[in-house]
Amino acid sequence: MSYAFLLVAIIAEVIATSALKQSNGFTRGWPTLVTIVGYVVAFYLLSLALRTLPTGIAYAIWSGVGIVLVTAVAWFWHGQRLDTPALLGMALIVAGVLVMNLFSGQAHG
């Protein structure tokens, strides 16, 4: 269940971060509300995941997957493009998260 909490927390954080750009410095109502609610939900669910997941593992997953997803949203929604070194860096982030989860004894408690 902890990984489910973490996954939903990551999705909420990605939504909040994406809405943050649209909030225009918290001057637009709906995007500001989505940002605030998204971050509250994200951190609450992260706190639930941390009841059983090691902090370092949970944060590595949170930040790594979050970076990739926020970048994907920026690419598709905001038209931001990545060059080859940026794409390679993203692949290394994903590889790092996978290595931690598949091979680290810490990932499973």
PyMOL CGO cylinders between C-alpha atoms (Angstrom):
from pymol import cmd
from pymol.cgo import CYLINDER

trace = [
    CYLINDER, 0.00, 0.00, 0.00, 2.93, 2.35, 0.65, 0.3, 1, 1, 1, 1, 1, 1,
    CYLINDER, 2.93, 2.35, 0.65, 3.95, 2.30, -3.00, 0.3, 1, 1, 1, 1, 1, 1,
    CYLINDER, 3.95, 2.30, -3.00, 0.34, 3.12, -4.00, 0.3, 1, 1, 1, 1, 1, 1,
    CYLINDER, 0.34, 3.12, -4.00, 0.41, 6.13, -1.65, 0.3, 1, 1, 1, 1, 1, 1,
    CYLINDER, 0.41, 6.13, -1.65, 3.75, 7.16, -3.12, 0.3, 1, 1, 1, 1, 1, 1,
    CYLINDER, 3.75, 7.16, -3.12, 2.50, 6.82, -6.70, 0.3, 1, 1, 1, 1, 1, 1,
    CYLINDER, 2.50, 6.82, -6.70, -0.58, 8.96, -6.07, 0.3, 1, 1, 1, 1, 1, 1,
    CYLINDER, -0.58, 8.96, -6.07, 1.58, 11.46, -4.16, 0.3, 1, 1, 1, 1, 1, 1,
    CYLINDER, 1.58, 11.46, -4.16, 3.86, 11.75, -7.18, 0.3, 1, 1, 1, 1, 1, 1,
    CYLINDER, 3.86, 11.75, -7.18, 0.92, 12.26, -9.52, 0.3, 1, 1, 1, 1, 1, 1,
    CYLINDER, 0.92, 12.26, -9.52, -0.52, 14.96, -7.23, 0.3, 1, 1, 1, 1, 1, 1,
    CYLINDER, -0.52, 14.96, -7.23, 2.88, 16.66, -7.09, 0.3, 1, 1, 1, 1, 1, 1,
    CYLINDER, 2.88, 16.66, -7.09, 3.21, 16.60, -10.88, 0.3, 1, 1, 1, 1, 1, 1,
    CYLINDER, 3.21, 16.60, -10.88, -0.26, 18.11, -11.27, 0.3, 1, 1, 1, 1, 1, 1,
    CYLINDER, -0.26, 18.11, -11.27, 0.55, 20.77, -8.67, 0.3, 1, 1, 1, 1, 1, 1,
    CYLINDER, 0.55, 20.77, -8.67, 3.89, 21.64, -10.24, 0.3, 1, 1, 1, 1, 1, 1,
    CYLINDER, 3.89, 21.64, -10.24, 2.35, 21.85, -13.69, 0.3, 1, 1, 1, 1, 1, 1,
    CYLINDER, 2.35, 21.85, -13.69, -0.43, 24.09, -12.39, 0.3, 1, 1, 1, 1, 1, 1,
    CYLINDER, -0.43, 24.09, -12.39, 2.17, 26.27, -10.65, 0.3, 1, 1, 1, 1, 1, 1,
    CYLINDER, 2.17, 26.27, -10.65, 3.36, 27.55, -14.02, 0.3, 1, 1, 1, 1, 1, 1,
    CYLINDER, 3.36, 27.55, -14.02, -0.22, 28.29, -15.02, 0.3, 1, 1, 1, 1, 1, 1,
    CYLINDER, -0.22, 28.29, -15.02, -0.88, 30.15, -11.74, 0.3, 1, 1, 1, 1, 1, 1,
    CYLINDER, -0.88, 30.15, -11.74, 1.33, 32.99, -12.99, 0.3, 1, 1, 1, 1, 1, 1,
    CYLINDER, 1.33, 32.99, -12.99, 2.84, 33.71, -9.60, 0.3, 1, 1, 1, 1, 1, 1,
    CYLINDER, 2.84, 33.71, -9.60, -0.38, 32.83, -7.74, 0.3, 1, 1, 1, 1, 1, 1,
    CYLINDER, -0.38, 32.83, -7.74, -2.32, 35.54, -9.60, 0.3, 1, 1, 1, 1, 1, 1,
    CYLINDER, -2.32, 35.54, -9.60, -4.75, 33.17, -11.36, 0.3, 1, 1, 1, 1, 1, 1,
    CYLINDER, -4.75, 33.17, -11.36, -7.39, 31.56, -9.14, 0.3, 1, 1, 1, 1, 1, 1,
    CYLINDER, -7.39, 31.56, -9.14, -7.99, 28.05, -10.42, 0.3, 1, 1, 1, 1, 1, 1,
    CYLINDER, -7.99, 28.05, -10.42, -4.39, 27.14, -11.17, 0.3, 1, 1, 1, 1, 1, 1,
    CYLINDER, -4.39, 27.14, -11.17, -3.41, 28.51, -7.75, 0.3, 1, 1, 1, 1, 1, 1,
    CYLINDER, -3.41, 28.51, -7.75, -6.07, 26.37, -6.06, 0.3, 1, 1, 1, 1, 1, 1,
    CYLINDER, -6.07, 26.37, -6.06, -4.96, 23.27, -8.01, 0.3, 1, 1, 1, 1, 1, 1,
    CYLINDER, -4.96, 23.27, -8.01, -1.36, 23.97, -6.98, 0.3, 1, 1, 1, 1, 1, 1,
    CYLINDER, -1.36, 23.97, -6.98, -2.17, 24.31, -3.28, 0.3, 1, 1, 1, 1, 1, 1,
    CYLINDER, -2.17, 24.31, -3.28, -4.51, 21.31, -3.11, 0.3, 1, 1, 1, 1, 1, 1,
    CYLINDER, -4.51, 21.31, -3.11, -2.10, 19.21, -5.18, 0.3, 1, 1, 1, 1, 1, 1,
    CYLINDER, -2.10, 19.21, -5.18, 0.83, 19.88, -2.87, 0.3, 1, 1, 1, 1, 1, 1,
    CYLINDER, 0.83, 19.88, -2.87, -1.25, 19.25, 0.27, 0.3, 1, 1, 1, 1, 1, 1,
    CYLINDER, -1.25, 19.25, 0.27, -2.45, 15.92, -1.13, 0.3, 1, 1, 1, 1, 1, 1,
    CYLINDER, -2.45, 15.92, -1.13, 1.06, 15.03, -2.33, 0.3, 1, 1, 1, 1, 1, 1,
    CYLINDER, 1.06, 15.03, -2.33, 2.75, 15.66, 1.00, 0.3, 1, 1, 1, 1, 1, 1,
    CYLINDER, 2.75, 15.66, 1.00, 0.00, 13.98, 3.00, 0.3, 1, 1, 1, 1, 1, 1,
    CYLINDER, 0.00, 13.98, 3.00, 0.25, 10.83, 0.88, 0.3, 1, 1, 1, 1, 1, 1,
    CYLINDER, 0.25, 10.83, 0.88, 4.04, 10.96, 0.99, 0.3, 1, 1, 1, 1, 1, 1,
    CYLINDER, 4.04, 10.96, 0.99, 3.82, 11.06, 4.79, 0.3, 1, 1, 1, 1, 1, 1,
    CYLINDER, 3.82, 11.06, 4.79, 1.65, 7.92, 4.70, 0.3, 1, 1, 1, 1, 1, 1,
    CYLINDER, 1.65, 7.92, 4.70, 4.13, 6.17, 2.41, 0.3, 1, 1, 1, 1, 1, 1,
    CYLINDER, 4.13, 6.17, 2.41, 6.97, 7.07, 4.78, 0.3, 1, 1, 1, 1, 1, 1,
    CYLINDER, 6.97, 7.07, 4.78, 5.33, 5.06, 7.56, 0.3, 1, 1, 1, 1, 1, 1,
    CYLINDER, 5.33, 5.06, 7.56, 6.83, 1.93, 6.04, 0.3, 1, 1, 1, 1, 1, 1,
    CYLINDER, 6.83, 1.93, 6.04, 9.18, 2.97, 3.22, 0.3, 1, 1, 1, 1, 1, 1,
    CYLINDER, 9.18, 2.97, 3.22, 12.72, 4.14, 4.00, 0.3, 1, 1, 1, 1, 1, 1,
    CYLINDER, 12.72, 4.14, 4.00, 12.96, 7.91, 3.56, 0.3, 1, 1, 1, 1, 1, 1,
    CYLINDER, 12.96, 7.91, 3.56, 15.90, 7.79, 1.16, 0.3, 1, 1, 1, 1, 1, 1,
    CYLINDER, 15.90, 7.79, 1.16, 14.24, 5.25, -1.13, 0.3, 1, 1, 1, 1, 1, 1,
    CYLINDER, 14.24, 5.25, -1.13, 10.88, 7.03, -1.09, 0.3, 1, 1, 1, 1, 1, 1,
    CYLINDER, 10.88, 7.03, -1.09, 12.48, 10.39, -1.81, 0.3, 1, 1, 1, 1, 1, 1,
    CYLINDER, 12.48, 10.39, -1.81, 14.61, 8.98, -4.62, 0.3, 1, 1, 1, 1, 1, 1,
    CYLINDER, 14.61, 8.98, -4.62, 11.51, 7.55, -6.26, 0.3, 1, 1, 1, 1, 1, 1,
    CYLINDER, 11.51, 7.55, -6.26, 9.51, 10.74, -5.58, 0.3, 1, 1, 1, 1, 1, 1,
    CYLINDER, 9.51, 10.74, -5.58, 12.11, 13.04, -7.06, 0.3, 1, 1, 1, 1, 1, 1,
    CYLINDER, 12.11, 13.04, -7.06, 13.22, 10.82, -9.94, 0.3, 1, 1, 1, 1, 1, 1,
    CYLINDER, 13.22, 10.82, -9.94, 9.78, 9.89, -11.21, 0.3, 1, 1, 1, 1, 1, 1,
    CYLINDER, 9.78, 9.89, -11.21, 8.52, 13.41, -10.51, 0.3, 1, 1, 1, 1, 1, 1,
    CYLINDER, 8.52, 13.41, -10.51, 11.30, 14.98, -12.58, 0.3, 1, 1, 1, 1, 1, 1,
    CYLINDER, 11.30, 14.98, -12.58, 10.57, 12.69, -15.52, 0.3, 1, 1, 1, 1, 1, 1,
    CYLINDER, 10.57, 12.69, -15.52, 6.80, 13.22, -15.37, 0.3, 1, 1, 1, 1, 1, 1,
    CYLINDER, 6.80, 13.22, -15.37, 7.01, 17.01, -14.93, 0.3, 1, 1, 1, 1, 1, 1,
    CYLINDER, 7.01, 17.01, -14.93, 9.36, 17.13, -17.90, 0.3, 1, 1, 1, 1, 1, 1,
    CYLINDER, 9.36, 17.13, -17.90, 6.97, 15.01, -19.96, 0.3, 1, 1, 1, 1, 1, 1,
    CYLINDER, 6.97, 15.01, -19.96, 4.07, 17.32, -19.08, 0.3, 1, 1, 1, 1, 1, 1,
    CYLINDER, 4.07, 17.32, -19.08, 6.19, 20.36, -19.99, 0.3, 1, 1, 1, 1, 1, 1,
    CYLINDER, 6.19, 20.36, -19.99, 7.09, 18.72, -23.29, 0.3, 1, 1, 1, 1, 1, 1,
    CYLINDER, 7.09, 18.72, -23.29, 3.55, 17.81, -24.30, 0.3, 1, 1, 1, 1, 1, 1,
    CYLINDER, 3.55, 17.81, -24.30, 1.56, 20.58, -22.65, 0.3, 1, 1, 1, 1, 1, 1,
    CYLINDER, 1.56, 20.58, -22.65, 3.89, 23.60, -22.78, 0.3, 1, 1, 1, 1, 1, 1,
    CYLINDER, 3.89, 23.60, -22.78, 5.81, 22.68, -25.92, 0.3, 1, 1, 1, 1, 1, 1,
    CYLINDER, 5.81, 22.68, -25.92, 9.20, 22.58, -24.21, 0.3, 1, 1, 1, 1, 1, 1,
    CYLINDER, 9.20, 22.58, -24.21, 11.71, 20.44, -26.08, 0.3, 1, 1, 1, 1, 1, 1,
    CYLINDER, 11.71, 20.44, -26.08, 14.68, 18.47, -24.80, 0.3, 1, 1, 1, 1, 1, 1,
    CYLINDER, 14.68, 18.47, -24.80, 17.96, 17.91, -26.58, 0.3, 1, 1, 1, 1, 1, 1,
    CYLINDER, 17.96, 17.91, -26.58, 19.88, 14.64, -26.61, 0.3, 1, 1, 1, 1, 1, 1,
    CYLINDER, 19.88, 14.64, -26.61, 21.92, 15.30, -23.42, 0.3, 1, 1, 1, 1, 1, 1,
    CYLINDER, 21.92, 15.30, -23.42, 18.72, 16.16, -21.54, 0.3, 1, 1, 1, 1, 1, 1,
    CYLINDER, 18.72, 16.16, -21.54, 17.04, 12.97, -22.73, 0.3, 1, 1, 1, 1, 1, 1,
    CYLINDER, 17.04, 12.97, -22.73, 20.13, 10.98, -21.74, 0.3, 1, 1, 1, 1, 1, 1,
    CYLINDER, 20.13, 10.98, -21.74, 20.05, 12.56, -18.30, 0.3, 1, 1, 1, 1, 1, 1,
    CYLINDER, 20.05, 12.56, -18.30, 16.39, 11.62, -17.91, 0.3, 1, 1, 1, 1, 1, 1,
    CYLINDER, 16.39, 11.62, -17.91, 17.21, 8.03, -18.88, 0.3, 1, 1, 1, 1, 1, 1,
    CYLINDER, 17.21, 8.03, -18.88, 19.92, 7.97, -16.20, 0.3, 1, 1, 1, 1, 1, 1,
    CYLINDER, 19.92, 7.97, -16.20, 17.43, 9.20, -13.60, 0.3, 1, 1, 1, 1, 1, 1,
    CYLINDER, 17.43, 9.20, -13.60, 15.01, 6.42, -14.52, 0.3, 1, 1, 1, 1, 1, 1,
    CYLINDER, 15.01, 6.42, -14.52, 17.85, 3.89, -14.47, 0.3, 1, 1, 1, 1, 1, 1,
    CYLINDER, 17.85, 3.89, -14.47, 18.89, 5.06, -11.01, 0.3, 1, 1, 1, 1, 1, 1,
    CYLINDER, 18.89, 5.06, -11.01, 15.38, 4.69, -9.61, 0.3, 1, 1, 1, 1, 1, 1,
    CYLINDER, 15.38, 4.69, -9.61, 15.11, 1.22, -11.15, 0.3, 1, 1, 1, 1, 1, 1,
    CYLINDER, 15.11, 1.22, -11.15, 18.49, 0.11, -9.77, 0.3, 1, 1, 1, 1, 1, 1,
    CYLINDER, 18.49, 0.11, -9.77, 17.54, 1.30, -6.29, 0.3, 1, 1, 1, 1, 1, 1,
    CYLINDER, 17.54, 1.30, -6.29, 14.22, -0.52, -6.38, 0.3, 1, 1, 1, 1, 1, 1,
    CYLINDER, 14.22, -0.52, -6.38, 15.35, -3.73, -8.01, 0.3, 1, 1, 1, 1, 1, 1,
    CYLINDER, 15.35, -3.73, -8.01, 18.71, -4.28, -6.35, 0.3, 1, 1, 1, 1, 1, 1,
    CYLINDER, 18.71, -4.28, -6.35, 18.79, -2.41, -3.05, 0.3, 1, 1, 1, 1, 1, 1,
    CYLINDER, 18.79, -2.41, -3.05, 17.77, -4.32, 0.04, 0.3, 1, 1, 1, 1, 1, 1,
    CYLINDER, 17.77, -4.32, 0.04, 16.72, -0.97, 1.52, 0.3, 1, 1, 1, 1, 1, 1,
    CYLINDER, 16.72, -0.97, 1.52, 13.91, -0.59, -1.01, 0.3, 1, 1, 1, 1, 1, 1,
    CYLINDER, 13.91, -0.59, -1.01, 11.88, -3.29, 0.68, 0.3, 1, 1, 1, 1, 1, 1,
    CYLINDER, 11.88, -3.29, 0.68, 12.34, -2.32, 4.27, 0.3, 1, 1, 1, 1, 1, 1,
]
cmd.load_cgo(trace, "trace")
